[in-house]
Amino acid sequence: MVKYEQKIGIKSLAPADRPREKLILNGRRHLSDAELIAILISSGNQTETSVEVSQRILLNYGNDLDLLAKASFQELILFKGIGEAKALSIIAALELGRRRKEKPHEEFPQIHSSNDAFDLLRPVMADLDHEEFWMLILNKANFVICKHMISKGGQASTTVDPKIIFEKAIAMKAAYLILAHNHPSGNCKPSKEDIEVTKKLVEAGLLLDTPVLDHLIITNKKFYSMADEEII
């Protein structure tokens, strides 16, 4: 570990050079690694600013964030000015960064059929013990822009507010919508109310030039498509 006799130097930072102010003024990408860590630890010690403490920590790990991410709690608290809370903040922040890199970015497909929509929605709607209402927002080429939960209800029903559906659709510049809700009972047949609500939403979509292409009722293993059954 780098000895504390190897002073980095103490200096007074101008407001534009203070990490928090710099981030607010210029954005996160204008900060060095040391400045970002300085925001995490908030303060330095009796002889060093938070930036200088951060520089010392980075120097000890060869200015390599991957090596720093492997540092243990016991290692970090050996640095002067780094207590338990600051060490945990560094560890937690670097772990979040690691998880972000590991998580694959979700790529939404082009919808060609009700089966495509079911495959995309089933992971979020299967095995639920309550009803949820979701929608897929599509562009003009039928590529999914996003999937969005509209409401969550009880075991037998969930409230559907058309204003919420079409406000979101307009904000996302939707060309088409596919609606879906689940039936925890396992029976995917639509109720009379399901059909009535769907027809109202289809009419609203036509008025707003955002057609509703389908409404799926999803259970754990199967689904019902109102478009396939020519209800809409």
One Martini backbone bead per residue (centre of mass of N, CA, C, O) as a GRO file, in nm:
protein
  232
    1MET     BB    1   0.098   0.034   0.019
    2VAL     BB    2   0.078   0.355   0.014
    3LYS     BB    3   0.238   0.595   0.168
    4TYR     BB    4   0.167   0.890   0.353
    5GLU     BB    5   0.438   1.042   0.288
    6GLN     BB    6   0.322   1.048  -0.008
    7LYS     BB    7   0.235   1.329  -0.108
    8ILE     BB    8  -0.001   1.488  -0.313
    9GLY     BB    9  -0.143   1.739  -0.201
   10ILE     BB   10  -0.266   2.055  -0.097
   11LYS     BB   11  -0.575   2.207  -0.210
   12SER     BB   12  -0.771   2.454  -0.327
   13LEU     BB   13  -1.090   2.447  -0.451
   14ALA     BB   14  -1.263   2.546  -0.691
   15PRO     BB   15  -1.589   2.533  -0.757
   16ALA     BB   16  -1.541   2.406  -1.056
   17ASP     BB   17  -1.354   2.161  -0.907
   18ARG     BB   18  -1.577   2.048  -0.757
   19PRO     BB   19  -1.734   1.762  -0.797
   20ARG     BB   20  -2.032   1.839  -0.759
   21GLU     BB   21  -2.031   2.102  -0.925
   22LYS     BB   22  -1.915   1.976  -1.183
   23LEU     BB   23  -2.148   1.782  -1.239
   24ILE     BB   24  -2.373   1.994  -1.259
   25LEU     BB   25  -2.234   2.174  -1.485
   26ASN     BB   26  -2.098   1.921  -1.688
   27GLY     BB   27  -2.116   1.636  -1.597
   28ARG     BB   28  -2.004   1.310  -1.552
   29ARG     BB   29  -1.784   1.295  -1.798
   30HIS     BB   30  -1.592   1.533  -1.657
   31LEU     BB   31  -1.499   1.323  -1.454
   32SER     BB   32  -1.294   1.169  -1.269
   33ASP     BB   33  -1.244   0.899  -1.085
   34ALA     BB   34  -1.169   1.056  -0.826
   35GLU     BB   35  -1.419   1.244  -0.827
   36LEU     BB   36  -1.633   1.022  -0.804
   37ILE     BB   37  -1.529   0.905  -0.537
   38ALA     BB   38  -1.550   1.171  -0.377
   39ILE     BB   39  -1.860   1.170  -0.375
   40LEU     BB   40  -1.890   0.910  -0.209
   41ILE     BB   41  -1.707   1.012   0.050
   42SER     BB   42  -1.727   1.353   0.064
   43SER     BB   43  -1.460   1.327   0.253
   44GLY     BB   44  -1.171   1.358   0.409
   45ASN     BB   45  -0.903   1.451   0.590
   46GLN     BB   46  -0.681   1.642   0.771
   47THR     BB   47  -0.473   1.650   0.490
   48GLU     BB   48  -0.712   1.569   0.283
   49THR     BB   49  -0.897   1.554   0.032
   50SER     BB   50  -1.123   1.366  -0.132
   51VAL     BB   51  -0.955   1.357  -0.393
   52GLU     BB   52  -0.683   1.268  -0.264
   53VAL     BB   53  -0.785   1.008  -0.144
   54SER     BB   54  -0.875   0.888  -0.414
   55GLN     BB   55  -0.600   0.894  -0.550
   56ARG     BB   56  -0.463   0.703  -0.349
   57ILE     BB   57  -0.640   0.461  -0.396
   58LEU     BB   58  -0.586   0.432  -0.700
   59LEU     BB   59  -0.278   0.407  -0.685
   60ASN     BB   60  -0.284   0.134  -0.525
   61TYR     BB   61  -0.454   0.015  -0.803
   62GLY     BB   62  -0.330   0.139  -1.070
   63ASN     BB   63  -0.578   0.293  -1.183
   64ASP     BB   64  -0.783   0.036  -1.142
   65LEU     BB   65  -1.114  -0.041  -1.124
   66ASP     BB   66  -1.105  -0.350  -1.124
   67LEU     BB   67  -0.923  -0.372  -0.874
   68LEU     BB   68  -1.096  -0.203  -0.682
   69ALA     BB   69  -1.351  -0.394  -0.703
   70LYS     BB   70  -1.178  -0.624  -0.532
   71ALA     BB   71  -1.184  -0.484  -0.283
   72SER     BB   72  -1.197  -0.494   0.045
   73PHE     BB   73  -1.312  -0.377   0.331
   74GLN     BB   74  -1.042  -0.412   0.491
   75GLU     BB   75  -0.871  -0.246   0.291
   76LEU     BB   76  -1.020   0.033   0.284
   77ILE     BB   77  -1.002   0.102   0.602
   78LEU     BB   78  -0.681   0.168   0.586
   79PHE     BB   79  -0.755   0.432   0.491
   80LYS     BB   80  -0.729   0.750   0.547
   81GLY     BB   81  -1.074   0.840   0.596
   82ILE     BB   82  -1.184   0.534   0.582
   83GLY     BB   83  -1.468   0.410   0.667
   84GLU     BB   84  -1.728   0.211   0.665
   85ALA     BB   85  -1.924   0.383   0.490
   86LYS     BB   86  -1.722   0.446   0.259
   87ALA     BB   87  -1.649   0.159   0.181
   88LEU     BB   88  -1.940   0.072   0.111
   89SER     BB   89  -1.987   0.278  -0.114
   90ILE     BB   90  -1.769   0.177  -0.306
   91ILE     BB   91  -1.859  -0.116  -0.329
   92ALA     BB   92  -2.151  -0.063  -0.429
   93ALA     BB   93  -2.086   0.103  -0.685
   94LEU     BB   94  -1.905  -0.114  -0.828
   95GLU     BB   95  -2.121  -0.337  -0.830
   96LEU     BB   96  -2.325  -0.191  -1.008
   97GLY     BB   97  -2.136  -0.169  -1.251
   98ARG     BB   98  -2.101  -0.472  -1.293
   99ARG     BB   99  -2.402  -0.543  -1.337
  100ARG     BB  100  -2.445  -0.360  -1.581
  101LYS     BB  101  -2.244  -0.513  -1.769
  102GLU     BB  102  -2.382  -0.803  -1.742
  103LYS     BB  103  -2.640  -0.693  -1.844
  104PRO     BB  104  -2.841  -0.739  -2.091
  105HIS     BB  105  -2.976  -0.586  -2.349
  106GLU     BB  106  -3.287  -0.526  -2.444
  107GLU     BB  107  -3.438  -0.679  -2.731
  108PHE     BB  108  -3.680  -0.593  -2.950
  109PRO     BB  109  -3.901  -0.717  -3.162
  110GLN     BB  110  -4.078  -0.829  -3.425
  111ILE     BB  111  -4.421  -0.838  -3.500
  112HIS     BB  112  -4.610  -1.114  -3.662
  113SER     BB  113  -4.767  -1.234  -3.404
  114SER     BB  114  -4.922  -1.351  -3.125
  115ASN     BB  115  -4.678  -1.527  -3.042
  116ASP     BB  116  -4.474  -1.300  -3.015
  117ALA     BB  117  -4.622  -1.149  -2.788
  118PHE     BB  118  -4.630  -1.381  -2.587
  119ASP     BB  119  -4.320  -1.426  -2.560
  120LEU     BB  120  -4.273  -1.134  -2.439
  121LEU     BB  121  -4.498  -1.144  -2.193
  122ARG     BB  122  -4.479  -1.404  -2.024
  123PRO     BB  123  -4.238  -1.342  -1.819
  124VAL     BB  124  -4.427  -1.105  -1.668
  125MET     BB  125  -4.721  -1.288  -1.638
  126ALA     BB  126  -4.640  -1.535  -1.519
  127ASP     BB  127  -4.725  -1.659  -1.200
  128LEU     BB  128  -4.951  -1.485  -1.112
  129ASP     BB  129  -5.189  -1.380  -0.836
  130HIS     BB  130  -5.256  -1.141  -1.034
  131GLU     BB  131  -5.362  -0.875  -1.213
  132GLU     BB  132  -5.235  -0.752  -1.533
  133PHE     BB  133  -5.174  -0.460  -1.743
  134TRP     BB  134  -5.052  -0.452  -2.075
  135MET     BB  135  -4.821  -0.306  -2.327
  136LEU     BB  136  -4.739  -0.274  -2.667
  137ILE     BB  137  -4.510  -0.066  -2.843
  138LEU     BB  138  -4.526   0.032  -3.183
  139ASN     BB  139  -4.412   0.072  -3.484
  140LYS     BB  140  -4.454   0.078  -3.830
  141ALA     BB  141  -4.273  -0.209  -3.834
  142ASN     BB  142  -4.344  -0.373  -3.560
  143PHE     BB  143  -4.158  -0.267  -3.354
  144VAL     BB  144  -4.064  -0.268  -3.032
  145ILE     BB  145  -4.028  -0.010  -2.803
  146CYS     BB  146  -4.221  -0.115  -2.560
  147LYS     BB  147  -4.303  -0.225  -2.231
  148HIS     BB  148  -4.616  -0.171  -2.032
  149MET     BB  149  -4.756  -0.109  -1.728
  150ILE     BB  150  -5.080  -0.007  -1.631
  151SER     BB  151  -5.187  -0.236  -1.418
  152LYS     BB  152  -5.292  -0.349  -1.083
  153GLY     BB  153  -5.459  -0.616  -0.915
  154GLY     BB  154  -5.637  -0.876  -0.854
  155GLN     BB  155  -5.761  -1.197  -0.908
  156ALA     BB  156  -6.014  -1.081  -1.112
  157SER     BB  157  -5.897  -0.775  -1.151
  158THR     BB  158  -5.842  -0.464  -1.347
  159THR     BB  159  -5.779  -0.141  -1.408
  160VAL     BB  160  -5.875   0.057  -1.703
  161ASP     BB  161  -5.716   0.349  -1.842
  162PRO     BB  162  -5.722   0.508  -2.137
  163LYS     BB  163  -5.549   0.759  -2.075
  164ILE     BB  164  -5.291   0.609  -2.000
  165ILE     BB  165  -5.248   0.455  -2.260
  166PHE     BB  166  -5.250   0.711  -2.467
  167GLU     BB  167  -5.039   0.885  -2.333
  168LYS     BB  168  -4.809   0.685  -2.368
  169ALA     BB  169  -4.832   0.642  -2.673
  170ILE     BB  170  -4.784   0.937  -2.757
  171ALA     BB  171  -4.509   0.977  -2.610
  172MET     BB  172  -4.388   0.717  -2.790
  173LYS     BB  173  -4.491   0.724  -3.086
  174ALA     BB  174  -4.714   0.537  -3.167
  175ALA     BB  175  -4.860   0.315  -3.410
  176TYR     BB  176  -4.907   0.061  -3.217
  177LEU     BB  177  -5.110  -0.180  -3.028
  178ILE     BB  178  -5.070  -0.422  -2.755
  179LEU     BB  179  -5.273  -0.601  -2.550
  180ALA     BB  180  -5.263  -0.722  -2.195
  181HIS     BB  181  -5.378  -0.995  -1.983
  182ASN     BB  182  -5.427  -1.184  -1.696
  183HIS     BB  183  -5.522  -1.522  -1.567
  184PRO     BB  184  -5.483  -1.683  -1.270
  185SER     BB  185  -5.690  -1.928  -1.319
  186GLY     BB  186  -5.618  -2.034  -1.638
  187ASN     BB  187  -5.844  -1.885  -1.793
  188CYS     BB  188  -5.841  -1.744  -2.132
  189LYS     BB  189  -6.117  -1.652  -2.147
  190PRO     BB  190  -6.323  -1.406  -2.217
  191SER     BB  191  -6.504  -1.172  -2.095
  192LYS     BB  192  -6.745  -0.948  -2.138
  193GLU     BB  193  -6.571  -0.716  -2.029
  194ASP     BB  194  -6.321  -0.760  -2.201
  195ILE     BB  195  -6.465  -0.702  -2.472
  196GLU     BB  196  -6.576  -0.419  -2.413
  197VAL     BB  197  -6.308  -0.281  -2.348
  198THR     BB  198  -6.167  -0.344  -2.614
  199LYS     BB  199  -6.363  -0.193  -2.807
  200LYS     BB  200  -6.310   0.087  -2.682
  201LEU     BB  201  -6.002   0.089  -2.740
  202VAL     BB  202  -6.022   0.058  -3.044
  203GLU     BB  203  -6.182   0.317  -3.097
  204ALA     BB  204  -5.975   0.511  -2.970
  205GLY     BB  205  -5.739   0.435  -3.157
  206LEU     BB  206  -5.871   0.533  -3.422
  207LEU     BB  207  -5.908   0.832  -3.336
  208LEU     BB  208  -5.577   0.847  -3.262
  209ASP     BB  209  -5.406   0.682  -3.470
  210THR     BB  210  -5.381   0.402  -3.267
  211PRO     BB  211  -5.393   0.097  -3.324
  212VAL     BB  212  -5.539  -0.201  -3.211
  213LEU     BB  213  -5.431  -0.525  -3.282
  214ASP     BB  214  -5.448  -0.653  -2.979
  215HIS     BB  215  -5.576  -0.896  -2.725
  216LEU     BB  216  -5.436  -1.058  -2.457
  217ILE     BB  217  -5.477  -1.368  -2.281
  218ILE     BB  218  -5.286  -1.479  -2.000
  219THR     BB  219  -5.115  -1.766  -1.910
  220ASN     BB  220  -4.875  -1.984  -1.832
  221LYS     BB  221  -4.926  -2.165  -2.131
  222LYS     BB  222  -5.143  -1.964  -2.254
  223PHE     BB  223  -5.360  -1.803  -2.509
  224TYR     BB  224  -5.567  -1.520  -2.613
  225SER     BB  225  -5.679  -1.392  -2.931
  226MET     BB  226  -5.883  -1.145  -3.056
  227ALA     BB  227  -5.778  -1.139  -3.346
  228ASP     BB  228  -5.785  -1.442  -3.416
  229GLU     BB  229  -6.106  -1.444  -3.325
  230GLU     BB  230  -6.242  -1.179  -3.445
  231ILE     BB  231  -6.319  -0.946  -3.230
  232ILE     BB  232  -6.104  -0.721  -3.380
   0.00000   0.00000   0.00000
